[in-house]
Amino acid sequence: MLSTRPADPVGEGRALEALRRWASRYGPHAAKDGTDGLIVDTSGVPHLFGGEADLLEDLSARLERARIESNSAIAETRGAAWALARRGGGVIPEGGLLASLGPMPVSALRIGPEIAEGLTRLGLHRIADLTSVPRAPMARRFGAELLRRLDQALGAQAEPVAAEPDPPQFAVRMTLPEPIGLTADVMGLLDRLLIRLCDKLASAQRGARAVRLELRRVDRSAAVIEVGLARAMRDPARISALFRKGVDEVDAGFGIDGMRLSATVTEPLAPEQIGNGKARQEDELSDLISRIGNRLGFDAVQRFLPASSRIPERSFLTVPAAYAAPEPFPSGRRPRRPVTLFPPEPLAGVSGNPPTRFSWRRMGFTTLRAQGPERITPEWWFDDPTWRSGVRDYWRIETREGPRLWLFRTPQAASGFGDWNAQGVFL
């Protein structure tokens, strides 16, 4: 029976990164080795576990308890450990590199399949076979990569493990000598923590997009408050205001004796000029989006962006305001568009072209002024059922009854459905 599931490269990458950080308990330098492996420099560490074999046993037992299948190996070189780990695992004793690697196929040298296939055609099946062949002809035929991998595996060329730098952590904490429980006390300490956190962000030229506050009670339980920000910022006063509602709702229990504040999501944020009026307006708008978004969800706060289409209903996009920067709509001379758009609604009792009298939504209208027509053709690369009737001639109609409507007619339809329709209302 075959069981399949969707691939999740992003999730697998995060899991491997978490496993890399955990593997640093076996050596100070741990790094990813491709997309499915880890490499750890265990120099000077095995004696802490009772030897290399005991270290591997401890590693395998911990991974097995976590239900992670693995093969691991220890060798003098990175290339030898890579080859042995993918062929059952184990330990290569000091001085035994050639004896252990010699019987392995040449593909164990981390070379490409083309090179391995070329070596096999020449009768060089094992790594030991390569040590007795002149190096210069091999380099001319297969390139320097083959010799480099061979030397790395056998220890003739160093291949250190470069530990990947951990991402910066933006977090501050405070332990209290006496428990507190009043909202004013919590907010006062939060303001102090925010100043320290924003100083850290400023030194790294980053801004917070999500901030997490953990309130630790004396009974070791914790209350967590998380707020999102419409755009990256590091202004303590503006961030503090977003926590007020959440702090009011926290049950302090027997008191709070510890606080931890962290920026869980950050973005680059360059220094800004103080006193810029436009920047203040953007800050006020982002504060409004942040307040509404934290209550209703940021996906519920939408903004309009222009789209490159002449079709009225496709000439704009609605996107979450917190995740998209505002863009101005094209300026200059362009046809006027109604403020309210809706799907085409057929008219009844139409007389004239443009119509002098017609009924819409069970109401009768008389035309005072008409401006048009504006012909819009369908976009042939989109199969839109509502535009299969062909070109449309749009008119701006001002009625005696008050409403100013946007009507269109499909010239190719002589009468009946699809002839005259209303699609918008002007202010």
C-alpha positions as CSV (number, residue, x, y, z in Angstrom):
1,M,0.0,0.0,0.0
2,L,1.4,3.4,-1.1
3,S,0.8,6.4,1.2
4,T,1.4,9.8,-0.2
5,R,1.3,13.3,1.3
6,P,1.9,16.9,-0.1
7,A,5.5,18.0,0.1
8,D,6.3,20.8,2.6
9,P,9.8,22.1,1.8
10,V,9.3,25.1,4.1
11,G,8.2,23.1,7.1
12,E,10.9,20.5,6.5
13,G,13.5,23.3,6.4
14,R,12.2,24.6,9.7
15,A,12.3,21.2,11.3
16,L,15.9,20.6,10.1
17,E,16.9,24.0,11.5
18,A,15.4,23.1,14.9
19,L,17.2,19.8,14.8
20,R,20.5,21.6,13.9
21,R,20.2,23.7,17.0
22,W,19.4,20.7,19.1
23,A,22.4,18.8,17.7
24,S,24.8,21.5,19.0
25,R,24.7,19.5,22.3
26,Y,27.2,17.1,20.7
27,G,29.6,19.9,19.4
28,P,29.8,23.6,19.3
29,H,29.8,23.7,15.5
30,A,26.7,22.2,13.9
31,A,25.5,22.9,10.3
32,K,23.1,21.6,7.7
33,D,24.5,19.1,5.2
34,G,22.2,19.5,2.2
35,T,18.5,19.2,2.6
36,D,18.4,16.0,4.5
37,G,21.4,15.9,6.8
38,L,23.4,17.5,9.6
39,I,27.1,17.7,10.3
40,V,28.6,18.3,13.7
41,D,32.3,18.9,14.6
42,T,32.6,16.6,17.7
43,S,36.3,17.3,18.3
44,G,37.0,17.0,22.1
45,V,33.4,16.0,22.9
46,P,33.2,12.1,22.7
47,H,35.0,11.6,26.1
48,L,32.1,13.4,27.8
49,F,29.8,10.6,26.7
50,G,32.3,7.8,27.4
51,G,33.6,7.5,23.8
52,E,32.6,7.8,20.2
53,A,30.4,4.7,20.2
54,D,28.6,5.8,23.3
55,L,28.0,9.3,21.8
56,L,26.4,7.7,18.7
57,E,24.3,5.5,20.9
58,D,23.1,8.5,22.9
59,L,22.3,10.4,19.7
60,S,20.4,7.5,18.2
61,A,18.4,6.8,21.4
62,R,17.3,10.4,21.7
63,L,16.2,10.6,18.0
64,E,14.4,7.3,18.3
65,R,12.4,8.6,21.3
66,A,11.5,11.6,19.2
67,R,10.4,9.1,16.5
68,I,13.0,10.4,14.0
69,E,14.7,7.8,11.9
70,S,18.4,8.5,11.3
71,N,21.8,7.1,10.4
72,S,24.8,8.6,12.0
73,A,28.6,8.1,11.8
74,I,31.8,9.5,13.3
75,A,35.0,9.8,11.3
76,E,38.1,11.9,11.1
77,T,36.8,13.8,8.0
78,R,33.5,15.3,7.0
79,G,33.5,13.4,3.7
80,A,34.1,10.0,5.4
81,A,31.4,10.6,7.9
82,W,29.0,11.6,5.1
83,A,29.8,8.4,3.2
84,L,29.5,6.1,6.2
85,A,26.3,7.7,7.5
86,R,24.5,6.9,4.2
87,R,25.7,3.3,4.3
88,G,24.5,2.2,7.7
89,G,26.5,4.4,10.0
90,G,29.1,3.5,12.6
91,V,32.6,4.8,13.7
92,I,35.7,4.9,11.6
93,P,38.7,4.5,14.0
94,E,41.6,7.0,13.8
95,G,43.9,6.1,11.0
96,G,41.4,3.8,9.3
97,L,40.0,6.1,6.6
98,L,41.4,4.3,3.6
99,A,40.6,0.9,5.0
100,S,37.0,1.9,5.7
101,L,36.3,4.0,2.6
102,G,38.3,1.9,0.1
103,P,35.6,-0.8,-0.5
104,M,32.9,1.9,-1.0
105,P,31.7,2.9,-4.5
106,V,33.1,6.1,-6.0
107,S,29.6,7.7,-5.6
108,A,30.3,7.9,-1.9
109,L,32.7,10.8,-2.6
110,R,29.9,13.3,-3.0
111,I,30.5,13.7,-6.7
112,G,28.0,14.1,-9.5
113,P,26.3,11.1,-11.1
114,E,28.0,11.9,-14.5
115,I,31.5,11.7,-12.9
116,A,30.6,8.5,-11.0
117,E,29.2,6.9,-14.2
118,G,32.3,7.9,-16.2
119,L,34.6,6.4,-13.5
120,T,32.6,3.2,-13.6
121,R,32.9,2.9,-17.4
122,L,36.7,3.0,-16.9
123,G,36.6,0.2,-14.4
124,L,37.1,2.4,-11.4
125,H,34.3,1.2,-9.2
126,R,35.7,1.7,-5.7
127,I,37.3,4.6,-3.9
128,A,40.5,2.4,-3.4
129,D,40.8,2.2,-7.2
130,L,41.3,6.0,-7.4
131,T,44.3,6.0,-5.1
132,S,46.4,4.0,-7.6
133,V,45.6,6.1,-10.7
134,P,47.7,9.0,-11.8
135,R,46.1,12.2,-10.6
136,A,46.9,14.4,-13.6
137,P,44.9,12.4,-16.2
138,M,41.9,12.1,-13.8
139,A,41.9,15.9,-13.3
140,R,42.1,16.5,-17.1
141,R,39.2,14.1,-17.8
142,F,36.9,14.7,-14.8
143,G,37.9,18.1,-13.4
144,A,39.4,19.2,-10.1
145,E,36.2,18.5,-8.2
146,L,36.9,14.7,-8.2
147,L,40.4,15.1,-6.7
148,R,39.1,17.7,-4.2
149,R,36.4,15.4,-2.9
150,L,38.9,12.4,-2.7
151,D,41.4,14.5,-0.7
152,Q,38.7,15.8,1.6
153,A,37.4,12.3,2.3
154,L,40.9,10.9,3.0
155,G,42.1,13.9,5.1
156,A,44.6,15.3,2.7
157,Q,42.6,18.6,2.4
158,A,40.8,20.2,5.3
159,E,37.1,20.7,5.3
160,P,36.0,22.5,8.5
161,V,32.4,22.7,9.7
162,A,31.2,26.3,9.6
163,A,28.5,26.7,12.1
164,E,25.6,28.7,10.8
165,P,24.9,31.9,12.7
166,D,21.7,31.8,14.7
167,P,19.1,34.5,13.7
168,P,19.1,37.5,16.1
169,Q,16.7,37.2,19.0
170,F,14.9,40.4,20.0
171,A,13.6,39.8,23.5
172,V,13.9,41.3,27.0
173,R,12.7,40.0,30.3
174,M,12.2,41.3,33.9
175,T,11.9,39.4,37.2
176,L,10.0,41.1,39.9
177,P,10.9,41.0,43.6
178,E,7.2,41.3,44.6
179,P,4.2,40.1,42.7
180,I,2.0,42.7,41.0
181,G,-1.6,42.5,39.7
182,L,-2.8,46.0,38.8
183,T,-3.2,46.9,35.1
184,A,-1.3,50.2,35.7
185,D,1.6,48.4,37.3
186,V,1.8,45.9,34.4
187,M,1.6,48.7,31.8
188,G,4.3,50.7,33.6
189,L,6.7,47.8,33.5
190,L,5.7,47.0,29.9
191,D,6.7,50.5,28.9
192,R,10.1,50.0,30.4
193,L,10.5,46.7,28.6
194,L,9.4,48.3,25.3
195,I,12.1,50.9,25.5
196,R,14.7,48.2,25.9
197,L,13.2,46.1,23.1
198,C,13.0,49.0,20.7
199,D,16.6,50.0,21.4
200,K,17.6,46.5,20.4
201,L,15.6,46.7,17.2
202,A,17.1,50.2,16.4
203,S,20.7,48.9,16.8
204,A,19.9,46.2,14.2
205,Q,17.9,48.6,12.1
206,R,14.8,46.4,12.3
207,G,11.2,47.0,13.2
208,A,8.6,44.7,14.8
209,R,5.6,43.3,13.0
210,A,4.4,41.1,15.8
211,V,5.1,41.4,19.6
212,R,4.5,38.8,22.3
213,L,4.1,39.6,26.0
214,E,4.4,36.7,28.5
215,L,3.2,37.4,32.0
216,R,4.4,34.7,34.4
217,R,2.2,34.2,37.5
218,V,3.6,33.1,40.9
219,D,1.9,29.6,40.4
220,R,4.2,29.1,37.4
221,S,1.3,29.5,34.9
222,A,1.6,32.2,32.2
223,A,-0.7,34.5,30.3
224,V,0.3,35.4,26.8
225,I,-0.7,38.5,24.8
226,E,0.2,38.9,21.2
227,V,-0.3,41.9,19.0
228,G,0.3,42.5,15.3
229,L,1.4,45.7,13.6
230,A,0.2,47.0,10.3
231,R,3.8,48.0,9.4
232,A,7.2,47.6,10.9
233,M,7.8,50.0,13.8
234,R,9.9,50.5,16.9
235,D,8.0,53.2,18.7
236,P,7.4,52.2,22.4
237,A,4.4,54.5,22.9
238,R,2.5,53.3,19.8
239,I,3.1,49.6,20.5
240,S,2.2,50.0,24.2
241,A,-1.3,51.3,23.3
242,L,-2.1,48.1,21.5
243,F,-1.5,46.0,24.6
244,R,-3.9,48.0,26.8
245,K,-7.0,45.9,26.0
246,G,-5.2,42.6,26.4
247,V,-3.6,43.5,29.7
248,D,-7.0,44.6,31.1
249,E,-8.4,41.1,30.3
250,V,-5.6,39.2,32.0
251,D,-6.4,37.3,35.2
252,A,-3.3,38.0,37.4
253,G,-4.3,35.2,39.8
254,F,-2.1,35.4,42.9
255,G,0.2,37.9,41.2
256,I,2.6,38.3,38.4
257,D,6.3,38.0,39.2
258,G,7.9,37.9,35.8
259,M,7.5,39.4,32.3
260,R,9.1,38.6,28.9
261,L,8.6,40.7,25.8
262,S,9.8,39.6,22.4
263,A,9.5,40.7,18.8
264,T,8.5,37.4,17.1
265,V,8.4,38.9,13.6
266,T,10.7,41.7,12.4
267,E,11.5,43.4,9.2
268,P,14.2,45.8,8.1
269,L,13.5,49.4,9.1
270,A,15.9,52.2,8.3
271,P,16.0,55.3,10.5
272,E,13.4,57.9,9.6
273,Q,13.5,61.7,9.6
274,I,11.7,63.1,12.7
275,G,9.0,65.7,12.0
276,N,8.0,64.5,8.5
277,G,4.3,65.2,8.1
278,K,3.7,62.5,5.6
279,A,5.3,60.0,7.9
280,R,3.0,61.0,10.7
281,Q,0.0,60.5,8.5
282,E,1.2,57.0,7.6
283,D,1.8,56.3,11.3
284,E,-1.7,57.3,12.1
285,L,-3.2,55.1,9.4
286,S,-1.0,52.1,10.4
287,D,-2.1,52.5,14.0
288,L,-5.7,52.4,13.0
289,I,-5.1,49.3,10.9
290,S,-3.3,47.7,13.8
291,R,-6.1,48.4,16.3
292,I,-8.8,47.0,14.0
293,G,-6.6,44.1,12.8
294,N,-5.9,42.9,16.3
295,R,-9.6,42.8,17.0
296,L,-11.0,41.5,13.7
297,G,-8.0,39.9,12.1
298,F,-5.6,41.6,9.7
299,D,-7.1,39.7,6.7
300,A,-10.4,41.5,7.4
301,V,-8.9,45.0,6.9
302,Q,-8.7,45.5,3.1
303,R,-7.4,48.2,0.8
304,F,-7.8,48.8,-2.9
305,L,-4.8,48.6,-5.3
306,P,-4.8,49.4,-9.0
307,A,-4.8,46.6,-11.6
308,S,-3.8,46.8,-15.2
309,S,-7.2,46.0,-16.8
310,R,-9.8,48.1,-18.7
311,I,-12.5,45.8,-17.5
312,P,-14.3,47.8,-14.7
313,E,-14.6,44.9,-12.2
314,R,-11.0,43.9,-12.8
315,S,-9.4,47.3,-12.7
316,F,-8.6,47.1,-9.0
317,L,-7.6,44.5,-6.4
318,T,-8.6,44.1,-2.7
319,V,-5.7,43.0,-0.5
320,P,-5.1,42.9,3.2
321,A,-4.0,46.5,4.2
322,A,-1.3,45.3,6.6
323,Y,0.6,43.2,4.0
324,A,0.5,45.5,1.0
325,A,1.8,49.1,0.6
326,P,-0.6,51.6,-0.8
327,E,-0.3,52.4,-4.4
328,P,-1.8,55.5,-6.1
329,F,-4.3,54.9,-8.9
330,P,-3.3,56.3,-12.3
331,S,-3.7,60.0,-12.5
332,G,-4.4,62.2,-15.6
333,R,-7.1,62.0,-18.1
334,R,-9.0,58.8,-17.9
335,P,-12.7,57.8,-18.0
336,R,-14.6,58.4,-14.9
337,R,-15.7,55.3,-12.9
338,P,-18.6,55.0,-10.5
339,V,-17.9,54.8,-6.7
340,T,-20.2,51.7,-6.4
341,L,-19.8,48.8,-8.8
342,F,-22.1,45.7,-8.8
343,P,-22.8,42.8,-11.2
344,P,-24.8,43.8,-14.3
345,E,-28.5,44.2,-13.6
346,P,-30.9,44.2,-16.6
347,L,-33.1,47.2,-17.2
348,A,-36.8,47.0,-18.2
349,G,-39.0,49.3,-20.3
350,V,-36.1,50.9,-22.1
351,S,-36.9,53.4,-24.8
352,G,-34.3,55.2,-26.9
353,N,-30.6,55.0,-27.3
354,P,-29.4,56.2,-24.9
355,P,-32.5,55.4,-22.9
356,T,-34.8,58.3,-22.2
357,R,-37.0,56.2,-19.9
358,F,-36.3,52.9,-18.2
359,S,-37.0,50.8,-15.0
360,W,-34.4,49.6,-12.6
361,R,-34.9,47.8,-9.3
362,R,-38.7,48.2,-9.7
363,M,-38.3,52.0,-10.0
364,G,-39.0,54.2,-13.0
365,F,-36.4,56.7,-14.2
366,T,-36.3,59.6,-16.7
367,T,-33.0,60.6,-18.3
368,L,-32.0,64.3,-17.9
369,R,-28.4,64.1,-19.3
370,A,-26.4,61.3,-21.0
371,Q,-22.7,61.2,-21.7
372,G,-21.1,58.5,-23.9
373,P,-20.7,56.0,-25.3
374,E,-17.4,54.5,-24.0
375,R,-16.8,51.2,-25.7
376,I,-15.0,48.5,-23.7
377,T,-14.0,45.3,-25.4
378,P,-13.6,42.0,-23.5
379,E,-10.1,40.7,-22.7
380,W,-9.8,37.7,-25.0
381,W,-7.2,36.0,-22.7
382,F,-9.8,35.7,-19.9
383,D,-12.8,33.5,-20.4
384,D,-15.2,35.5,-18.2
385,P,-18.8,34.3,-18.5
386,T,-20.2,37.8,-17.8
387,W,-18.3,39.2,-20.8
388,R,-19.2,36.5,-23.4
389,S,-21.9,38.8,-24.8
390,G,-19.1,40.9,-26.5
391,V,-18.3,44.6,-26.5
392,R,-20.2,47.0,-24.3
393,D,-21.1,50.7,-24.8
394,Y,-21.2,52.5,-21.4
395,W,-23.2,55.6,-20.7
396,R,-23.2,58.0,-17.7
397,I,-26.8,58.8,-17.1
398,E,-28.2,61.6,-14.8
399,T,-31.8,60.9,-14.0
400,R,-34.6,63.3,-13.0
401,E,-35.2,61.1,-9.9
402,G,-31.7,61.8,-8.6
403,P,-29.4,58.7,-9.1
404,R,-26.6,59.0,-11.5
405,L,-26.1,55.6,-13.1
406,W,-23.6,53.8,-15.2
407,L,-25.5,51.9,-17.9
408,F,-24.2,49.8,-20.8
409,R,-25.6,48.2,-23.9
410,T,-24.3,45.2,-25.8
411,P,-24.8,46.3,-29.5
412,Q,-24.7,42.8,-30.8
413,A,-27.8,41.9,-28.7
414,A,-30.8,43.2,-30.5
415,S,-33.1,42.8,-27.6
416,G,-33.9,40.8,-24.5
417,F,-31.4,39.7,-21.8
418,G,-28.0,41.4,-22.1
419,D,-29.3,44.5,-24.1
420,W,-29.3,47.3,-21.5
421,N,-27.9,46.9,-18.0
422,A,-26.9,48.9,-15.0
423,Q,-23.5,48.3,-13.4
424,G,-22.7,51.3,-11.1
425,V,-23.8,54.4,-9.3
426,F,-21.9,57.7,-9.2
427,L,-21.9,60.0,-6.2
